[in-house]
Amino acid sequence: MSSIADLGCGRGAILTSLIASSQWTRIIGVDLCRSSLDSASELCQPTDAEKQSLKEHEIVVELFEGSLKEADNRLKNIDAMICSEVVEHLDGDTLNCFPHVVLGTFHPKILIVTTPNAEFNINFPELNYGTPLATLRNDDHKFEWTRQEFEQWAQCYARQYGYDVSFTGVGLIQGSIHNVGFCTQAAIFVSNGGSVATVSTSPAPYKHHSTITFPFFNETQYSMHLVLPEILKEVQSFVYNQLCCECIPLVTPKMTDDEFDLLLISKWPIAPISILEIPVDSLWSVLRIRQICKTRDYLFEVVHAFPSIFMVHQEKKDIIQIRQQIPLVERLERALEGGREDECCTPSFSDTSEIDDE
């Protein structure tokens, strides 16, 4: 899946999270409030860091002003949709139209709907839940569903439009005497390929607000010999960061920076005595690696191309074992200046000509 829409996107909080993900290439936000869209457009602009580091692929964010009472054909082929804390704000007519528009017309592969769980309000004394004085969490809420009401609503339209639906949520109070479920309840609709009822459509009733395009790394996939030093550099950083985390609890009030560096050096893995293991996910999470490899499969191809350096764990296929000595980071090398001149120097990652790629 590569496209996603946030229905009722408000000021763009969820949109920014979607932009930060490496999965989506097309992101759409829809809201009825123009001022909220103005804020979302400002919030979603590329940051200075994003302009410098570049995304690994193009990301286009489109914002539309419109009501979920109407279906816009431009959203029909979107893979996934989110509707977070929105349905409780809809008036009766729009709420009635919502499942027909979203599930029937847009028909995404996945739809996530979240809404407050009314039963959880018993944990908020000021809401007077279960009494004649009961109020809702927000003055703009038209209603708040119980778990049973929400599940009945979701299951009805899931059957009608060819979806399987499951339920979860967020927000629990540990040790609470009230067994009332999550603070926010969520329904996850997944298309099951069943028949879909015919729903009338409109070409483009939504008003286009703005389009935001992110600069991206558009060079072709790097050759294996160019990817190799980049991987090794990230492995070096991984080792350094991991050792820092391990050694922080050993720090004493009087320990100097130089003493901490020497502690790190003493624990630096020495091949082949210590076999270094790094999760593939740790490498793939690095933007630079994704930029130059393009695909996760190609990353594995590079790993397999240098058996003298890498080996995939026999049982855990998502773990890479490093068979070559990893040089100290520059900071630790400086810490050794003057005291370790007689020891052998490890190869620099800037020169891979001596690396045996078999």
C-alpha positions as a Markdown table, in Angstrom:
| # | Residue | x | y | z |
|---|---|---|---|---|
| 1 | Met | 0.0 | 0.0 | 0.0 |
| 2 | Ser | 1.3 | 3.4 | -0.9 |
| 3 | Ser | -1.6 | 5.9 | -0.6 |
| 4 | Ile | -3.6 | 6.9 | 2.5 |
| 5 | Ala | -6.2 | 9.5 | 3.4 |
| 6 | Asp | -7.0 | 11.1 | 6.7 |
| 7 | Leu | -10.7 | 11.9 | 6.8 |
| 8 | Gly | -11.3 | 14.8 | 9.1 |
| 9 | Cys | -7.6 | 15.7 | 9.2 |
| 10 | Gly | -8.1 | 18.8 | 11.3 |
| 11 | Arg | -4.8 | 20.7 | 11.8 |
| 12 | Gly | -2.7 | 17.9 | 10.4 |
| 13 | Ala | -1.3 | 16.1 | 13.4 |
| 14 | Ile | -1.8 | 12.6 | 11.9 |
| 15 | Leu | -0.7 | 13.8 | 8.4 |
| 16 | Thr | 2.7 | 14.8 | 9.8 |
| 17 | Ser | 3.1 | 11.2 | 11.2 |
| 18 | Leu | 2.2 | 9.8 | 7.9 |
| 19 | Ile | 4.8 | 12.0 | 6.1 |
| 20 | Ala | 7.5 | 10.8 | 8.5 |
| 21 | Ser | 6.8 | 7.2 | 7.5 |
| 22 | Ser | 8.7 | 5.7 | 4.6 |
| 23 | Gln | 5.7 | 3.8 | 3.3 |
| 24 | Trp | 3.4 | 6.5 | 1.8 |
| 25 | Thr | 3.9 | 8.3 | -1.5 |
| 26 | Arg | 0.5 | 9.9 | -1.7 |
| 27 | Ile | -1.2 | 11.4 | 1.4 |
| 28 | Ile | -4.6 | 13.1 | 1.3 |
| 29 | Gly | -6.2 | 15.2 | 4.0 |
| 30 | Val | -9.9 | 16.1 | 4.0 |
| 31 | Asp | -11.6 | 18.5 | 6.3 |
| 32 | Leu | -14.7 | 20.7 | 6.3 |
| 33 | Cys | -12.9 | 23.6 | 8.1 |
| 34 | Arg | -10.8 | 25.8 | 5.9 |
| 35 | Ser | -8.9 | 27.4 | 8.8 |
| 36 | Ser | -7.9 | 23.9 | 10.0 |
| 37 | Leu | -6.6 | 23.1 | 6.5 |
| 38 | Asp | -4.6 | 26.3 | 6.5 |
| 39 | Ser | -2.9 | 25.1 | 9.6 |
| 40 | Ala | -2.4 | 21.6 | 8.3 |
| 41 | Ser | -0.9 | 23.0 | 5.1 |
| 42 | Glu | 1.6 | 25.1 | 7.1 |
| 43 | Leu | 2.4 | 22.1 | 9.4 |
| 44 | Cys | 3.0 | 19.7 | 6.6 |
| 45 | Gln | 5.5 | 21.8 | 4.7 |
| 46 | Pro | 9.0 | 20.2 | 4.3 |
| 47 | Thr | 11.3 | 21.1 | 7.1 |
| 48 | Asp | 14.9 | 22.3 | 6.5 |
| 49 | Ala | 16.1 | 18.9 | 7.6 |
| 50 | Glu | 13.8 | 17.2 | 5.0 |
| 51 | Lys | 15.1 | 19.5 | 2.3 |
| 52 | Gln | 18.7 | 18.6 | 3.1 |
| 53 | Ser | 18.4 | 14.9 | 3.8 |
| 54 | Leu | 15.7 | 14.2 | 1.1 |
| 55 | Lys | 13.1 | 11.5 | 1.2 |
| 56 | Glu | 13.9 | 8.2 | -0.5 |
| 57 | His | 10.9 | 8.6 | -2.9 |
| 58 | Glu | 8.5 | 11.4 | -3.8 |
| 59 | Ile | 5.7 | 12.2 | -1.4 |
| 60 | Val | 2.8 | 14.3 | -2.4 |
| 61 | Val | 0.3 | 15.7 | 0.1 |
| 62 | Glu | -3.0 | 16.9 | -1.1 |
| 63 | Leu | -5.5 | 18.8 | 1.1 |
| 64 | Phe | -9.2 | 19.0 | 0.2 |
| 65 | Glu | -12.0 | 21.0 | 1.7 |
| 66 | Gly | -15.2 | 18.9 | 1.8 |
| 67 | Ser | -17.8 | 17.1 | 3.7 |
| 68 | Leu | -18.0 | 13.3 | 4.3 |
| 69 | Lys | -21.6 | 13.6 | 3.3 |
| 70 | Glu | -20.4 | 13.6 | -0.3 |
| 71 | Ala | -18.2 | 11.2 | -2.3 |
| 72 | Asp | -15.4 | 12.5 | -4.4 |
| 73 | Asn | -14.1 | 10.2 | -7.1 |
| 74 | Arg | -10.5 | 11.4 | -6.6 |
| 75 | Leu | -10.4 | 9.3 | -3.4 |
| 76 | Lys | -11.7 | 6.1 | -4.9 |
| 77 | Asn | -8.4 | 4.4 | -5.4 |
| 78 | Ile | -6.8 | 5.3 | -2.1 |
| 79 | Asp | -5.3 | 2.2 | -0.4 |
| 80 | Ala | -5.9 | 3.1 | 3.3 |
| 81 | Met | -8.0 | 5.6 | 5.2 |
| 82 | Ile | -8.1 | 6.9 | 8.7 |
| 83 | Cys | -11.0 | 8.6 | 10.5 |
| 84 | Ser | -9.7 | 9.4 | 13.9 |
| 85 | Glu | -12.1 | 11.0 | 16.5 |
| 86 | Val | -14.4 | 12.4 | 13.8 |
| 87 | Val | -17.6 | 10.4 | 13.6 |
| 88 | Glu | -18.8 | 11.7 | 17.0 |
| 89 | His | -18.7 | 15.3 | 15.6 |
| 90 | Leu | -20.9 | 14.4 | 12.6 |
| 91 | Asp | -24.5 | 15.5 | 12.4 |
| 92 | Gly | -27.2 | 12.9 | 11.8 |
| 93 | Asp | -27.4 | 13.3 | 8.0 |
| 94 | Thr | -23.6 | 13.2 | 7.5 |
| 95 | Leu | -23.2 | 10.2 | 9.9 |
| 96 | Asn | -25.8 | 8.3 | 7.9 |
| 97 | Cys | -23.9 | 9.0 | 4.7 |
| 98 | Phe | -20.5 | 8.3 | 6.1 |
| 99 | Pro | -20.4 | 4.4 | 5.7 |
| 100 | His | -21.9 | 4.6 | 2.2 |
| 101 | Val | -19.4 | 7.2 | 1.1 |
| 102 | Val | -16.3 | 5.8 | 2.7 |
| 103 | Leu | -16.9 | 2.0 | 2.6 |
| 104 | Gly | -19.3 | 1.9 | -0.4 |
| 105 | Thr | -17.7 | 4.5 | -2.7 |
| 106 | Phe | -14.1 | 5.0 | -1.7 |
| 107 | His | -13.8 | 1.4 | -0.7 |
| 108 | Pro | -10.2 | 1.4 | 0.7 |
| 109 | Lys | -8.4 | -1.8 | 1.4 |
| 110 | Ile | -8.2 | -0.7 | 5.1 |
| 111 | Leu | -10.2 | 1.8 | 7.1 |
| 112 | Ile | -9.5 | 2.6 | 10.7 |
| 113 | Val | -12.2 | 4.5 | 12.6 |
| 114 | Thr | -11.7 | 5.6 | 16.2 |
| 115 | Thr | -14.2 | 7.3 | 18.6 |
| 116 | Pro | -14.6 | 7.8 | 22.3 |
| 117 | Asn | -15.9 | 4.9 | 24.4 |
| 118 | Ala | -18.8 | 6.3 | 26.4 |
| 119 | Glu | -18.5 | 3.6 | 29.1 |
| 120 | Phe | -15.0 | 4.8 | 29.9 |
| 121 | Asn | -16.5 | 8.2 | 31.0 |
| 122 | Ile | -17.2 | 6.6 | 34.4 |
| 123 | Asn | -13.5 | 7.3 | 35.1 |
| 124 | Phe | -14.2 | 11.0 | 34.6 |
| 125 | Pro | -16.3 | 12.1 | 37.7 |
| 126 | Glu | -17.0 | 15.5 | 36.2 |
| 127 | Leu | -18.9 | 13.9 | 33.3 |
| 128 | Asn | -21.5 | 12.3 | 35.7 |
| 129 | Tyr | -21.7 | 9.2 | 33.5 |
| 130 | Gly | -24.8 | 7.0 | 34.0 |
| 131 | Thr | -26.7 | 9.8 | 35.7 |
| 132 | Pro | -29.3 | 12.3 | 34.4 |
| 133 | Leu | -26.6 | 15.0 | 34.6 |
| 134 | Ala | -24.3 | 13.1 | 32.3 |
| 135 | Thr | -22.3 | 15.2 | 29.8 |
| 136 | Leu | -20.0 | 14.4 | 26.8 |
| 137 | Arg | -16.3 | 14.8 | 26.7 |
| 138 | Asn | -16.4 | 17.7 | 24.2 |
| 139 | Asp | -19.1 | 20.3 | 23.6 |
| 140 | Asp | -19.0 | 19.6 | 19.9 |
| 141 | His | -19.7 | 15.9 | 20.3 |
| 142 | Lys | -23.1 | 14.9 | 19.0 |
| 143 | Phe | -23.0 | 11.5 | 20.7 |
| 144 | Glu | -20.6 | 9.0 | 22.3 |
| 145 | Trp | -21.1 | 5.3 | 21.6 |
| 146 | Thr | -20.8 | 2.5 | 24.0 |
| 147 | Arg | -18.8 | -0.5 | 22.9 |
| 148 | Gln | -21.9 | -2.4 | 21.9 |
| 149 | Glu | -23.3 | 0.5 | 19.9 |
| 150 | Phe | -20.0 | 1.0 | 18.1 |
| 151 | Glu | -19.6 | -2.6 | 17.3 |
| 152 | Gln | -23.1 | -3.0 | 16.0 |
| 153 | Trp | -22.7 | 0.0 | 13.8 |
| 154 | Ala | -19.4 | -1.2 | 12.4 |
| 155 | Gln | -20.5 | -4.8 | 11.8 |
| 156 | Cys | -23.6 | -3.8 | 10.0 |
| 157 | Tyr | -21.7 | -1.8 | 7.3 |
| 158 | Ala | -18.8 | -4.2 | 7.2 |
| 159 | Arg | -21.2 | -6.9 | 6.0 |
| 160 | Gln | -22.9 | -4.6 | 3.6 |
| 161 | Tyr | -19.8 | -3.4 | 1.8 |
| 162 | Gly | -17.5 | -6.5 | 1.9 |
| 163 | Tyr | -15.3 | -6.0 | 4.9 |
| 164 | Asp | -14.1 | -7.9 | 7.9 |
| 165 | Val | -13.9 | -5.8 | 11.0 |
| 166 | Ser | -12.0 | -6.2 | 14.3 |
| 167 | Phe | -12.0 | -4.0 | 17.4 |
| 168 | Thr | -9.3 | -2.6 | 19.6 |
| 169 | Gly | -8.5 | 0.7 | 21.3 |
| 170 | Val | -6.0 | 2.8 | 23.2 |
| 171 | Gly | -6.0 | 4.0 | 26.8 |
| 172 | Leu | -6.5 | 1.7 | 29.8 |
| 173 | Ile | -6.3 | 2.5 | 33.5 |
| 174 | Gln | -4.3 | -0.2 | 35.2 |
| 175 | Gly | -5.9 | -1.5 | 38.4 |
| 176 | Ser | -9.2 | 0.3 | 37.6 |
| 177 | Ile | -12.3 | -1.3 | 39.3 |
| 178 | His | -14.3 | -0.5 | 36.2 |
| 179 | Asn | -14.2 | -3.1 | 33.4 |
| 180 | Val | -15.2 | -0.7 | 30.7 |
| 181 | Gly | -12.6 | -1.2 | 27.9 |
| 182 | Phe | -10.5 | 1.4 | 26.2 |
| 183 | Cys | -10.7 | 5.2 | 26.5 |
| 184 | Thr | -10.8 | 5.4 | 22.7 |
| 185 | Gln | -12.2 | 2.5 | 20.8 |
| 186 | Ala | -11.2 | 1.6 | 17.3 |
| 187 | Ala | -12.6 | -0.4 | 14.4 |
| 188 | Ile | -10.3 | -1.8 | 11.7 |
| 189 | Phe | -12.1 | -2.6 | 8.5 |
| 190 | Val | -10.2 | -4.9 | 6.0 |
| 191 | Ser | -11.7 | -5.5 | 2.6 |
| 192 | Asn | -12.4 | -9.2 | 2.1 |
| 193 | Gly | -13.0 | -9.0 | -1.7 |
| 194 | Gly | -16.7 | -9.5 | -1.3 |
| 195 | Ser | -19.3 | -7.9 | -3.5 |
| 196 | Val | -19.8 | -4.2 | -3.0 |
| 197 | Ala | -23.2 | -2.4 | -3.2 |
| 198 | Thr | -23.5 | 0.2 | -5.9 |
| 199 | Val | -23.3 | 3.7 | -4.5 |
| 200 | Ser | -23.9 | 6.9 | -6.5 |
| 201 | Thr | -20.8 | 9.1 | -7.0 |
| 202 | Ser | -19.9 | 12.7 | -7.7 |
| 203 | Pro | -16.9 | 13.7 | -9.9 |
| 204 | Ala | -15.2 | 16.3 | -7.7 |
| 205 | Pro | -17.3 | 18.0 | -5.1 |
| 206 | Tyr | -14.3 | 18.7 | -2.8 |
| 207 | Lys | -12.5 | 22.0 | -3.2 |
| 208 | His | -8.8 | 21.6 | -3.6 |
| 209 | His | -6.9 | 23.5 | -0.9 |
| 210 | Ser | -3.2 | 22.8 | -1.5 |
| 211 | Thr | -0.6 | 20.4 | -2.7 |
| 212 | Ile | 2.7 | 19.9 | -1.0 |
| 213 | Thr | 5.5 | 18.0 | -2.8 |
| 214 | Phe | 8.5 | 16.8 | -0.9 |
| 215 | Pro | 12.0 | 16.9 | -2.4 |
| 216 | Phe | 13.4 | 13.3 | -2.8 |
| 217 | Phe | 16.5 | 11.4 | -3.6 |
| 218 | Asn | 16.2 | 10.6 | -7.3 |
| 219 | Glu | 19.5 | 9.0 | -8.1 |
| 220 | Thr | 19.5 | 5.4 | -9.4 |
| 221 | Gln | 20.2 | 2.4 | -7.2 |
| 222 | Tyr | 23.8 | 2.4 | -6.1 |
| 223 | Ser | 26.2 | -0.4 | -7.2 |
| 224 | Met | 27.0 | -3.0 | -4.5 |
| 225 | His | 30.6 | -1.7 | -4.0 |
| 226 | Leu | 29.2 | 1.8 | -3.3 |
| 227 | Val | 26.5 | 0.5 | -0.9 |
| 228 | Leu | 29.0 | -1.6 | 1.0 |
| 229 | Pro | 30.9 | 1.2 | 2.8 |
| 230 | Glu | 27.6 | 2.9 | 3.6 |
| 231 | Ile | 26.4 | -0.3 | 5.4 |
| 232 | Leu | 29.7 | -0.6 | 7.2 |
| 233 | Lys | 29.5 | 3.0 | 8.4 |
| 234 | Glu | 26.0 | 2.4 | 9.8 |
| 235 | Val | 27.2 | -0.8 | 11.5 |
| 236 | Gln | 30.0 | 1.2 | 13.1 |
| 237 | Ser | 27.4 | 3.8 | 14.4 |
| 238 | Phe | 25.2 | 1.0 | 15.6 |
| 239 | Val | 28.0 | -0.6 | 17.6 |
| 240 | Tyr | 28.9 | 2.8 | 19.1 |
| 241 | Asn | 25.4 | 3.7 | 20.1 |
| 242 | Gln | 24.7 | 0.3 | 21.5 |
| 243 | Leu | 27.8 | 0.4 | 23.7 |
| 244 | Cys | 27.0 | 3.9 | 24.9 |
| 245 | Cys | 23.6 | 2.6 | 26.2 |
| 246 | Glu | 25.3 | -0.4 | 27.8 |
| 247 | Cys | 28.0 | 1.7 | 29.5 |
| 248 | Ile | 25.9 | 4.6 | 30.8 |
| 249 | Pro | 24.8 | 2.7 | 33.9 |
| 250 | Leu | 28.6 | 2.2 | 34.7 |
| 251 | Val | 29.3 | 5.9 | 34.8 |
| 252 | Thr | 30.4 | 7.3 | 38.1 |
| 253 | Pro | 30.2 | 10.9 | 39.3 |
| 254 | Lys | 33.9 | 11.4 | 38.9 |
| 255 | Met | 34.3 | 9.7 | 35.5 |
| 256 | Thr | 35.7 | 12.0 | 32.8 |
| 257 | Asp | 34.9 | 11.9 | 29.1 |
| 258 | Asp | 38.2 | 10.3 | 28.4 |
| 259 | Glu | 37.6 | 7.6 | 30.9 |
| 260 | Phe | 34.2 | 6.9 | 29.4 |
| 261 | Asp | 35.8 | 6.6 | 26.0 |
| 262 | Leu | 38.3 | 4.1 | 27.3 |
| 263 | Leu | 35.4 | 2.1 | 28.8 |
| 264 | Leu | 33.8 | 2.0 | 25.4 |
| 265 | Ile | 37.1 | 1.0 | 23.8 |
| 266 | Ser | 37.5 | -1.9 | 26.3 |
| 267 | Lys | 34.1 | -3.2 | 25.3 |
| 268 | Trp | 34.4 | -2.7 | 21.5 |
| 269 | Pro | 33.8 | -6.1 | 19.8 |
| 270 | Ile | 36.9 | -7.8 | 18.4 |
| 271 | Ala | 36.5 | -10.2 | 15.5 |
| 272 | Pro | 36.4 | -13.1 | 15.3 |
| 273 | Ile | 36.3 | -13.5 | 19.1 |
| 274 | Ser | 33.0 | -11.5 | 19.3 |
| 275 | Ile | 30.4 | -12.0 | 16.6 |
| 276 | Leu | 28.5 | -8.8 | 16.1 |
| 277 | Glu | 24.8 | -9.1 | 15.2 |
| 278 | Ile | 22.6 | -6.4 | 13.8 |
| 279 | Pro | 18.9 | -6.5 | 12.9 |
| 280 | Val | 18.1 | -5.9 | 9.3 |
| 281 | Asp | 15.4 | -3.5 | 10.5 |
| 282 | Ser | 18.1 | -1.3 | 12.1 |
| 283 | Leu | 19.9 | -0.9 | 8.8 |
| 284 | Trp | 16.6 | -0.4 | 6.8 |
| 285 | Ser | 15.5 | 2.3 | 9.2 |
| 286 | Val | 18.4 | 4.4 | 8.1 |
| 287 | Leu | 17.2 | 6.9 | 5.4 |
| 288 | Arg | 20.5 | 6.8 | 3.6 |
| 289 | Ile | 20.4 | 3.0 | 3.2 |
| 290 | Arg | 16.9 | 3.2 | 1.9 |
| 291 | Gln | 17.9 | 5.9 | -0.6 |
| 292 | Ile | 20.7 | 4.1 | -2.2 |
| 293 | Cys | 19.3 | 0.5 | -2.0 |
| 294 | Lys | 15.8 | 1.4 | -3.1 |
| 295 | Thr | 14.4 | -2.0 | -1.9 |
| 296 | Arg | 14.9 | -4.2 | 1.1 |
| 297 | Asp | 15.6 | -7.1 | -1.3 |
| 298 | Tyr | 18.6 | -5.3 | -2.8 |
| 299 | Leu | 20.0 | -4.7 | 0.7 |
| 300 | Phe | 19.9 | -8.5 | 1.2 |
| 301 | Glu | 21.6 | -9.0 | -2.2 |
| 302 | Val | 24.5 | -6.7 | -1.1 |
| 303 | Val | 24.8 | -8.6 | 2.2 |
| 304 | His | 25.0 | -12.0 | 0.3 |
| 305 | Ala | 27.5 | -10.6 | -2.2 |
| 306 | Phe | 30.2 | -10.2 | 0.5 |
| 307 | Pro | 30.3 | -13.4 | 2.5 |
| 308 | Ser | 33.7 | -12.6 | 3.9 |
| 309 | Ile | 32.1 | -9.7 | 5.7 |
| 310 | Phe | 28.4 | -10.6 | 6.3 |
| 311 | Met | 26.5 | -13.7 | 7.1 |
| 312 | Val | 22.7 | -14.0 | 7.6 |
| 313 | His | 21.9 | -15.8 | 10.8 |
| 314 | Gln | 20.9 | -19.4 | 10.1 |
| 315 | Glu | 17.8 | -19.4 | 12.3 |
| 316 | Lys | 16.9 | -15.7 | 12.5 |
| 317 | Lys | 16.9 | -14.5 | 8.9 |
| 318 | Asp | 16.3 | -10.9 | 10.0 |
| 319 | Ile | 19.7 | -10.8 | 11.8 |
| 320 | Ile | 23.0 | -10.1 | 10.0 |
| 321 | Gln | 26.2 | -11.3 | 11.5 |
| 322 | Ile | 29.4 | -9.2 | 10.9 |
| 323 | Arg | 32.5 | -11.3 | 10.3 |
| 324 | Gln | 34.9 | -8.4 | 9.9 |
| 325 | Gln | 36.6 | -6.3 | 12.5 |
| 326 | Ile | 34.6 | -3.0 | 12.9 |
| 327 | Pro | 36.9 | 0.0 | 13.3 |
| 328 | Leu | 36.5 | 2.4 | 16.2 |
| 329 | Val | 34.6 | 5.5 | 15.6 |
| 330 | Glu | 36.7 | 8.6 | 15.0 |
| 331 | Arg | 36.0 | 9.9 | 18.6 |
| 332 | Leu | 37.4 | 6.7 | 20.1 |
| 333 | Glu | 40.4 | 6.7 | 17.7 |
| 334 | Arg | 41.3 | 10.1 | 18.9 |
| 335 | Ala | 41.2 | 8.9 | 22.5 |
| 336 | Leu | 43.8 | 6.3 | 21.6 |
| 337 | Glu | 46.2 | 8.8 | 19.9 |
| 338 | Gly | 49.6 | 8.6 | 21.5 |
| 339 | Gly | 48.9 | 5.5 | 23.5 |
| 340 | Arg | 48.3 | 2.8 | 20.9 |
| 341 | Glu | 50.6 | 3.6 | 18.0 |
| 342 | Asp | 52.1 | 0.2 | 18.2 |
| 343 | Glu | 48.9 | -1.7 | 17.5 |
| 344 | Cys | 47.6 | -2.6 | 14.0 |
| 345 | Cys | 45.3 | -0.2 | 12.4 |
| 346 | Thr | 42.0 | -1.3 | 11.2 |
| 347 | Pro | 40.9 | -0.5 | 7.6 |
| 348 | Ser | 39.0 | 2.7 | 6.9 |
| 349 | Phe | 35.5 | 2.6 | 5.4 |
| 350 | Ser | 36.6 | 5.3 | 2.9 |
| 351 | Asp | 38.7 | 2.7 | 1.1 |
| 352 | Thr | 37.1 | -0.6 | 0.3 |
| 353 | Ser | 39.6 | -1.6 | -2.4 |
| 354 | Glu | 41.2 | -4.1 | 0.0 |
| 355 | Ile | 37.9 | -5.7 | 1.1 |
| 356 | Asp | 37.6 | -9.2 | -0.3 |
| 357 | Asp | 34.2 | -9.5 | -1.9 |
| 358 | Glu | 34.8 | -13.1 | -3.0 |
